[in-house]
Amino acid sequence: MPVRRYLIEGRVQGVGFRYFTRKTAKGLGLSGFVRNLPDGSVEAVAAGTQEALEALEQQLRQGPPASRVDSVRSADDSTPPGVSEFFIR
């Protein structure tokens, strides 16, 4: 199962971004997690089908209404998130 790690930068903390990501990922049938990082960015790690991972990335680039997404970097990851659902850390 493909695994992808995303790093989202911009105004992405304090605007519901993690909740948006969890809802989107669960709707796509992905497992993994999302968390705030100390530098103000958000990290998400997701496992699922290639199509679902691509759909998640498209949604991350939009973000919730109060956010401002400056960049989304993604990379394939060989380490599965080790969970069966998507949650906020």
NORWO-V330859 format. One record per helix or strand of 2 or more residues. SS is the DSSP state (alpha for helix, beta for strand). FROM is the first residue (numbers start at 1). TO is the last residue. Records with the same first field share a line. If there is no record, write none. Layout:
# NORWO-V330859
SS: FROM-TO, FROM-TO
This chain:
# NORWO-V330859
beta: 2-11, 31-36, 42-48, 68-76, 86-88
alpha: 17-27, 50-62
